Amino acid sequence: MLAQRVKRMAASKTASRLLSKIKEGCELPRDCWKCEKALSCLKQKFFCPSCSAIQPLQENFFDYLGVRASFDVDTSLIKKHFLQLQSQIHPDKFTRCSMKEKEISEFCSSYLNDAYQTLTEPLRRAKYLLELKGQSCNAEETTTSNGDFMLLMMELNEEADSLQTEDEVKRMIAKVDENIDQLCLQFKNHFESQQMNAAKEDVLKMNFFYRLRANLNKKLGFC
């Protein structure tokens, strides 16, 4: 009796481990829209293994490009996954398919491009992470309300307006990039420690420096 009980316990533990692995490798079950066969594993999220039909989106940008939802991402891995997916879901691959498959392909391709552009650009990636946490920055929230930083913004804008030579502009661009790098590090730390208000403040400050850099880049053409 004891031996049988030990066997049952061992079998139960093995089954639990297998189930855990299955759950780790699979998403919530769903059916293919075309043939209605079950799709459950992550490797089946783009195409149905039974009828090969392209599948509609059910994920966020990070999941779709196969990376962890984090500010600190491997952009080379994102590019690799982007190119692989692009070669599979581009609308040109579905010219002879049904109208629904064409529509899904067009939507997925557009979504893929948006995902790639968002996750490879730090400011857009930071904003998207906040959106996933329900902390999105509204369109009218383009600057911080921090008094000291608002004063700094005015000073930097005045400094940018006074620049006369290409070397002066390039030096200021380098200084702006240093500020952006510092804010990226601050955002990463604040976001990972769930300090969402501070993370949002970092993004609003980044907004300013990105706009300032764009203006300085334009100014280079007039020096």
PyMOL commands that set and color helices and strands:
alter all, ss='L'
color gray80, all
select helices_A, chain A and resi 2-25+42-44+61-64+75-89+91-94+99-120+122-132+147-162+166-192+196-220
alter helices_A, ss='H'
color red, helices_A
select strands_A, chain A and resi 26-31+38-41
alter strands_A, ss='S'
color yellow, strands_A
deselect
rebuild
show_as cartoon
